[in-house]
Amino acid sequence: MKKYNLIEYEVNDEIALIRLNDPDTLNSISKEMALEILDALNSCSNEACALVLTGNGRAFSSGANLNTNDIDISDKNRDLGVGLEEYFNPMILKLRHLPIPFVSAVHGAVAGIGCSIALMADVIIASKSAYFMQAFCKIGLIPDGGSAYLLARTIGRARAMELMLLGEKYSAEQAHFDGLINKVVADDELESAALGIATRLAKGPTTTLQLIRDSAWAALDSSLEEQLDRERKLQTDAGRSDDFAEGLTAFLEKRPAKFKGK
């Protein structure tokens, strides 16, 4: 198993677990951590059937690590978009295109790019202590990591605008009420709840689950006609899988299916 400096990575029972592991900075996301996350995502795509992503310490992530020497305030031509293009955006796109289902388990601060990572998950579990925050406006920056895209398409433009323009804390309970996340649990139940869902997903028809992920993401940007056409093509792929053959056989035989992810 690979060892990293700023994250922890392990695979057990076909479930990959990535823990952000820089608690002294509340797991702020540096370029180095982004690269480590991206490397671990590449590994888990081949080694696991489901992923849980969480954080060590008091917070999931406080957002981008601004305590670096990379930003020269005296340079009027400074370009903060370079870091997005080279490090953060590839990480977000990798999460979008994972071939396995992805569960995020968040607690404490879930801010900035950390918020984007959490919201990219297929299932989002939060502890009661969790709060989401788009604090970019407080330092004169815009939300990045796809935050505007994710928020506006999940909780609507007006609510998304409120969060991004005011930069206020957004509790886990309110996020659940608004439909941004799936479940709120006690702090000491967070990881076990996420692993329980990941276990169910890992035992499912993972090839088909990837097609479901692709269909759901594409639906955000498609017309009905485009989505129906896409579903027709994806259903062809799903219908040719061994898991469908097993699923149908198990249904007819009135027994639980034994999927193999093929």
N, C-alpha and C positions, 0 to 999 in steps of 0.2 A: 504494500500500500504506500502511495506517495506521501511524503511529509512536506508540509508547507510552513511558512513563517507566520502568516496572518489569518489562515483558516485551518480548520480541522476537517479531514475527509476520511470516511470509512464506508464500507459496504457490508451489510449483514442481512442474510436471508433475502437477497435480491433487492434490498432497499438501500439506496445511497443516502448518506447523511452528511451535509455540509454545514459546519458551524463557523460563522464569522468569529474570529478569535483575536481581537485587539481591544479587550475591554477597557484598557486605560484611556482610549479615545472614544469609548462607547461605540466601538466597531465602525468608526468612520471609514469610508471607502477611499483608499488611496489608489493610485495607478497600479502599485504593486499588488494590492489586494484584488483589484479587478482582474489582473492577469492570472492570479492564482485561482480565482473563482472560475474564470473562463477555462483554465486548464482542467480543473476538477469536473466541470460540466462536460468537457470532451471525454473524460474518463468514464463518468457515470453513464453516459449515453451508450457505452459498450459493455458496462459491467453490471448494470442494475435494471430493474423493471419499474422502479418508481424512485422519486427523489423527495427528501425533506430538507428544507433550508431554514436554518435558525441562527441564533446568535448567542454567544457566551456573555456572561456578565449582566449588567443592569439594563441593557438596551439591545434591541435588534440591530439598529444602526442609526447613528446621529446624522447621516448624510455624507457628503463628500468631505475628504480630509483637506482642509484649507491651511493646515499648519505645515506647509512645505515651502521650499525656496524656489518653487517653479513659477510663482507669480511675481512679476516685476511691475509694481504699481507705477513706477516712473516711466515705463514704456507705454506711450500713448497708442502704439499699434499692437499691444498685447492681444492675444487671441485665445480666449478660454475655450473656444470651440474645438481646438486641436485635441485636447484631452478627451472630449466627448467622442470625436471621430475615431481616435486611435484606441481607446480603452473602454469607455463606458458603453458606447453604442454597440460594439461587437458583443459585449456581455449581455446586454438586454436582448439583442436579436438572437443570441444563442438560446436564451431562456424561451423565447417565442418559438423557436424551431426544435426544441428538445423532442427526441423520439419517444420519450417516456413521460408519464404524468408527473406533476410537480406540486408539492404541498409546501406552503410557507407557514412557519410557526413563529409568531412575533410577540414581543413583549417590550415594555418600556417605550423608549422613543423609537418611532419608525418615521424617519425624516428624510427629505431630499431624495437623493438617488437610492437610499435605503428603502424609502417608500415605494419607489418604482420597482425595485427588485421584488419586494413583498407582493405587490399588486399584479406582477406578471404570473403569479402562481395560478394553477387551475382551481385549487382549493386553498383558502386563506383562513387560518385559525389564529385567533388573537387571545392573549390572556387579558384579564380584567385590568391589568396595569398598563396595557398598551395604549398609546395614542399616536395618531398620524399627524404629520405636520409638513406643510409646504412653506418653509421659511425663506425661500429664495428672495422674496420681496424685501426682507429685512436687511439684506446685504447688496441690494441693487442688481440682482440677477433674475433670470426667468427660470421657471421650472424646466428641468431637463429629464433625461432618462425615459421620455415618453409619458411623463406625469399628466400633462394636459390631455393627451389622447386617452389614457386609461381612466382618468377621473371623469371627463366629460361624457364618455361613452358608458360609464357605469352609473353615476349618480346625477347626470344631467349638467348642462352648461351652467345654470344659475348656482348650484351648490358648488361645482368645481371652481367657478369664478370666486366665490366667497372664500374658499380655502386658499386659493393661490394669491388673491389680492390682499387679504388680511393676514395671512400667515399664522392663524390661530390654531391651538391644539384641537384635535378632533378625536374624541374618545372612541374606544373600541365599541362601546355600547351604541353610540350614535352611528358609527360606521356600519355596524351590523343592522341597525334599524333602517338605514338608508340603502342597504343592499350592496355595500362596497365589499364586505367580507362575509364569510360563510358561517362562522361560529365564534362565540366568546366562551372561554372556559376559565376556571380558577388557575392562578399562576402555576401551582404545583402539578397541574394536570396537562399543561400545554404540550410538552413533547410527547407524552404518551398518547394524547388525543391525535396529534399529527401522525405519529407512527401507526396508530390504528387505522387511520384512513389510507395511509400509504400501503399498508399490508393488504388491504382490500383491493387497492388499485393494482398492486404487483401480482396478485393472483388472477387478475382479469385478462382479457384478450388484448395484450399490450399493443400488438400491431394495429388492431382496430381502434384502440384508445388514441393512438397517434393520429389516425384519420379523423376521429371526433374532435381532437384538439385543432387540427388544421381547419376543419369545417367551421368550428365556433369562432376562431380568430378571423377567418375570411368573411364571416357573416357581418362583422363590424363595418366592413367597407364595401359590401356588395349590394347590388339591387336584388330583388326577389328572383328575377330571371337568372341572373348570374349565380345566385346561390343554388337554385334548383339544378342548374346545369352542373355545378361543382358536385353537388350531392349525388347526382347520377353517376359521375365518374368515380367518386370515392366509394360509392356503394358497390360498384363493380369490383374494386380492389378488395373491399371487405368481404364480399361474397365469395371470393376465390381463396380466402385464407383457410388454413387448417382449423383455426379457432372457430370460424363460423360452422364448419362441418361438425366439429365437436359440440358446439353450442346447440345446434339444431338436433343432433342425435340425442344429446342429454335431455333436451326439452321433450322430445317424443318418448324417450324412455323414462321420463319423470324422475330424473336424478340430477344432482349438482354437476355442472360442467367442470372439466379438468383442462383448463386452458394452458397452452404452452408458448403463447406469444409468437405464433407462426401463422 
